[in-house]
Amino acid sequence: MFLGGGQGFSSRPFAEATQATIDSEVSRLLREAEQTAVDLLRSHRGELDQLVSLLLEHETVNGDAVYRIVGKPTPAHRPEEMAIAPHPATHTAAAAAPDTAHPEAARPDAPRPDAPASH
């Protein structure tokens, strides 16, 4: 219920009845999406259980294993942004990134904050 005064003072561009219709439709769409997700999970329960077992055994799996579990051929070419594991260059770049917790470690030749200043 809006308590803000007369006509023209409402911050909403529509009536309460319209808001109720919008809320009802949003609720319906959410329930429908949830049911679709539950149905998909149930219909693929066997594959999910296999994936869980594989993850418990190996901790990580690659896309080839997932394709094998679901019975699909591994695509011949996947774009890099679709890769499941980070590209090896990512690890190299991360290792070369400066240590933001200890900025003095970023440059070995940089003066240390506890060292006397030389002029």
N, C-alpha and C positions, 0 to 999 in steps of 0.2 A: 504494500500500500504506500502510495506517495503522500508525504506530509508537507510538501514544500509550497503551498500557497495555491493561488488560482491558476486559471488557464494561462499558458504561456510561460509559466515559471518552472515547469517540469524539465529535467535534464534529459528525459527520454523522448525520442522522436516518435513514439508510438504508445498506444493505449495499453492498459493492463491486460485486456483480453488478447491483444496481439502478443504481448510478452508471454502469456500462458500458452498460446499456440506455439510460439517459438520453443519454449521450454519443453513442451510435450514432444515436439518433433525431434529436438536434440536428444531427449531421453530415448525415444524410439530408435533413432539411428545408433546410439551407443549400445543399446540392448541387442540390436541386430548385429552390429560389428562384434560384440562379445560372443554371441552365439556362433557366428561364423568362425571366429578364432577357436572356440572350444571344439566345434565340429571338425575343424582341420587337425587340431592336436589329437583328437580321438581317432580320426581316420588314419593317422600316421603314427600311432602309438608304438608299433613294432619298430619302425625306423628310429624313433626318438629313443627307445630303450637301447637299441644297438649303439646309437651315438653316445648315450650316457655311459655305457659300458666301455666303449673305446676311450672316452675322455677320462674315465676313472683309471684306466690302465696306462694311458700315455700322457695325460694332462693336456696335450694339445693335439689337434688333428689338422690335416690340410684339406683343401677342397676336394682333392681326388678321393680321399676316404669318404667324404660326405656324398659325393656323386655315386661311389660304389655302393654305399648303404642304401641309397634311394633307387638304385638300379638304373641310373642314367649314365650315358657316356660322358666322360670328361670333355669339355669343349676343347677343340684344337688350339684356340687362341683366346686368351682373356686379356682385356686391356689391363694395364698396370694398376689403375685405380680400383679394379675389381679384385685384385689379388688379396687373398685372405691374410697372408703374413706380410709384414713390412718388407720392403725392398732392402737388400743388403746395404745399399748406399745410405739408407735412413739410419742404420746403426752407426755407420762411420761418421755421418754428420752429427749425430747425437753425441758420440764420443768426443768429437772435436769441439763441441759447443762449450762456451765458457761456463765455469762453475759460478752460478749466480749467488749461491750461499756463501762462497768465499771468493769475492772478486779479485783479491790479491793473487789467487791461484791461476787466474786467467792469463796473466803475463808473468813468466818467471823473472823477467828483467825489471818489472815494476817495483818501485820501492815499497817495502812492507810498512804498514801503518805504525808498527811498534819500533821501527828502525829510525835512528836519528837522521834528520834531513841534511842533505849535503848541498851546498850552494856553489 
